[in-house]
Amino acid sequence: MPPRLTHLALHVPDLDACMAFYGRYCAMQVIHQRAAKGSRIVWMAEAGKERDLVFVIMPGGQPRHLAEDDYSHLGFALPSRAAVDAIAAQARADGCLVWAPRDEPFPVGYYCGVRDPAGHYVEFSYGQPLGPGAESLATP
């Protein structure tokens, strides 16, 4: 069996703020947490995806200071352009919108970017050939 991606591990400066962010913006939930070496480690996943891909979030990281044109990011698919717009509006109100909604040629689609409390960029997209609804997209 070839290797399979199962988790991303992130050190963050404020564990509770990141947990709240990923719960609110990404509908992720805590599936496991434990104390380790005087600290708390949290696993978060999307409902129904607990055995596919988890975020392991640990305290102690330094804030990331990415430039607006740095496209390093975590990507989440949404079911519609309206859903992208809704996330962007919420992020604008929360002061964490990095990239306003925009259209790019296939396979990029319609997306916006949001900064999490640790400074990581998170993309929310519609129309990419990845994630929910991808099977209905025609490839050029």
Salt bridges, closest charged atoms under 4 A:
ASP16 OD1 - ARG40 NH2 2.42
ASP52 OD1 - ARG4 NH2 3.88
ASP94 OD2 - ARG24 NH1 3.28
ASP103 OD2 - ARG81 NH1 3.00
ASP116 OD2 - HIS120 ND1 3.14
GLU123 OE1 - HIS73 NE2 3.45
